[in-house]
């Protein structure tokens, strides 16, 4: 059964039809601070109407990225979604959603240790 979702586009896009960063996305900012405190290399940038954190690998790829935006799994609970880049050769990334900053930090620590 599909459910209808009413979206107020004026809250998602500005008058030039660019995404407006939503201030309610606080869990990813918490993760950003936790990564800084742990001295785990990463970048944070605007992504859709929210944020994206990228944890780089030693090559030109990424270990993973974490997003919090209108489309991410768990956003209704102020939770985060992660994509772990595939290193096995199958080119199928693993997606983990609906996790807290603390949960994502533990996953990232395990991944960075396994770079």
C-alpha positions as CSV (number, residue, x, y, z in Angstrom):
1,X,0.0,0.0,0.0
2,X,1.5,3.3,-1.0
3,X,1.2,6.3,1.2
4,X,0.8,9.9,0.0
5,X,3.5,12.3,1.3
6,X,2.7,16.0,1.2
7,X,5.8,18.0,0.5
8,X,6.0,21.8,0.8
9,X,8.6,22.5,-1.9
10,X,9.1,26.0,-0.5
11,X,10.8,24.4,2.5
12,X,13.0,22.2,0.3
13,X,14.1,24.7,-2.5
14,X,14.8,28.4,-2.6
15,X,13.5,30.8,-5.2
16,X,16.4,29.8,-7.6
17,X,15.4,26.1,-7.1
18,X,18.5,25.3,-5.0
19,X,18.2,23.1,-2.0
20,X,17.8,24.9,1.4
21,X,19.9,23.2,4.1
22,X,17.5,22.1,6.8
23,X,18.6,23.1,10.3
24,X,16.8,20.1,11.9
25,X,19.6,17.8,10.7
26,X,21.6,17.8,13.9
27,X,22.8,14.2,14.2
28,X,25.2,14.5,11.3
29,X,26.7,17.6,12.9
30,X,27.2,15.6,16.0
31,X,28.9,12.8,14.0
32,X,31.2,15.5,12.4
33,X,32.3,16.7,15.9
34,X,32.8,13.1,17.1
35,X,35.0,12.3,14.0
36,X,37.0,15.5,14.7
37,X,37.5,14.5,18.3
38,X,38.6,11.0,17.3
39,X,41.0,12.6,14.6
40,X,39.4,10.6,11.8
41,X,40.0,12.3,8.5
42,X,36.8,13.3,6.8
43,X,35.1,16.1,4.9
44,X,31.6,17.6,5.4
45,X,29.7,19.4,2.8
46,X,26.1,20.4,1.9
47,X,24.2,17.6,0.2
48,X,20.6,18.0,-1.1
49,X,18.8,19.7,1.8
50,X,21.2,18.3,4.4
51,X,24.8,17.2,4.8
52,X,27.3,14.6,3.6
53,X,30.4,13.3,5.4
54,X,33.0,11.5,3.3
55,X,35.7,9.4,4.9
56,X,38.5,9.1,2.3
57,X,40.5,6.0,1.6
58,X,44.2,6.0,0.8
59,X,43.5,5.8,-2.9
60,X,41.2,8.2,-4.8
61,X,38.1,6.4,-3.4
62,X,36.2,6.6,-0.2
63,X,35.8,4.3,2.7
64,X,32.3,5.4,3.2
65,X,30.0,8.4,3.2
66,X,27.2,9.3,5.7
67,X,24.3,11.5,4.7
68,X,21.4,13.2,6.4
69,X,18.9,14.7,4.1
70,X,15.2,14.6,3.0
71,X,15.8,11.3,1.2
72,X,18.0,9.4,3.7
73,X,17.0,6.3,5.6
74,X,16.1,7.3,9.2
75,X,15.7,11.0,8.6
76,X,12.3,11.0,10.3
77,X,14.1,9.9,13.5
78,X,17.0,12.4,13.1
79,X,19.2,9.4,12.2
80,X,21.8,8.8,9.5
81,X,22.4,6.7,6.4
82,X,25.8,5.3,5.4
83,X,27.1,3.9,2.1
84,X,30.2,1.7,2.4
85,X,32.1,1.5,-0.9
86,X,32.5,-2.0,-2.2
87,X,36.1,-3.3,-2.2
88,X,35.3,-6.9,-3.2
89,X,35.0,-6.2,-6.9
90,X,31.2,-6.7,-7.1
91,X,30.6,-2.9,-7.3
92,X,27.6,-3.2,-5.0
93,X,27.9,-0.8,-2.1
94,X,26.5,-1.6,1.3
95,X,23.8,0.8,2.6
96,X,23.1,1.1,6.3
97,X,20.3,3.4,7.5
98,X,18.5,4.6,10.5
99,X,21.6,4.8,12.8
100,X,22.6,7.3,15.4
101,X,25.9,9.3,15.3
102,X,27.3,6.9,18.0
103,X,26.4,3.9,15.9
104,X,27.9,5.3,12.7
105,X,31.1,6.3,14.6
106,X,31.6,2.7,15.7
107,X,31.2,1.4,12.1
108,X,33.6,4.1,10.8
109,X,36.2,3.2,13.4
110,X,36.0,-0.4,12.3
111,X,36.2,0.6,8.6
112,X,39.1,3.0,9.1
113,X,41.0,0.3,11.0
114,X,40.4,-2.0,8.0
115,X,41.5,0.4,5.3
